[in-house]
Amino acid sequence: MKRADKSSATPDASLADDGEAYSHKGLTYPLGRKGPEPGELIRIADGVGWARLPVPWSLKHINVWLLDDGDGVAIVDTGLDIAPCREAWETLIAGPLAGRSVTRVICTHFHPDHIGLAGWLTRRFGVPLWMTREEWLFARMLTADVRDAPPEEAFVYWRAAGWDEKRIEAEATKGWGRFSSVVSPMPVSFVRVREGDTLRVGDRDWRVVIGSGHCPEHACLVEEAGGLMIAGDQVLPRITSNVSLSLSEPEADPLGDWLASIAKLKALADDLLVLPSHGEPFTGLHARLDALDEGHRGRLDALHAHLAEPRRAVDCFPILFGRKIDDNSLGLATGEAMAHLRRLEVEERAARETQGGVNWYRAVRGG
Ligand SMILES: [Zn+2]
């Protein structure tokens, strides 16, 4: 049986939570603050159902959406490939979904809690997987990339961030490829969805709106006529999504992509009922986007001030997270700190100098 390793995979949530009062500012929860129990299906609107699957990390759950699709249902997001998620699906299939067929599986993005059971579900029902190409490629790549030890690029990245040699040596003894420990083998073929596509699902037309920064090509589904938005991890009500500089592309600017996506999503109607992957459906899209934007810009400014003296990524944790970073969260904290530092670099507010493989950052302008 597969077990979710605490330190495995990419968690969806940032370590920099904004606090209860702040993160609910301007939001309302028309369906209340309690979600469905495992195996239960809550009807949100005509032909739109909400179910929840357990997640072992601090997230606790992922929301999945079941859309009436002709004679059957389309599944949006799937949960991890771990026993409790499979059991929750079995309960749904034998209960609220009894007698109904599944028409397709749609995934918002490649993170394991979203895509973990995509292969299992599509094979079980003999249906296609629909998702964006970059997300499908990432999932295919990561499930195939299993090694006895981390690749050299990982050591370079950890050293650059300022990890001590003892910690780096400890990583060297671990295997690589934990993604596949919680993700069922991916379908080899898929149906591509892209920006601006309209997916006709049952009586509803869902428009694909792509966001980036949390992952490369995240699909949100917006159904304007019914006032609904399946937001995945692109907009979460309670927690800031994790935005990390990835090992695959260490010169990328994911936080820049994320801030640009926030601005793009502000073009959507403010009165949509947002269906997030974690937390409860809410209204107040623009207020939430503004709060996320402010949160990141505030952290960037604080980080800029902190760089009056040269710092490594590991020296920035107290400023960014205001909490102690333990061994389990070191990888996530590092990825997020690197994303913020990289953003300051791209904004030409910080300069990077590499000494002995370690990146040192300092502020280069007032601010
Ligand atoms: Zn995610």
Residues whose N, C-alpha, C, O or C-beta is under 5 A from the ligand:
A	BS01	ZN	D12 H111 D233
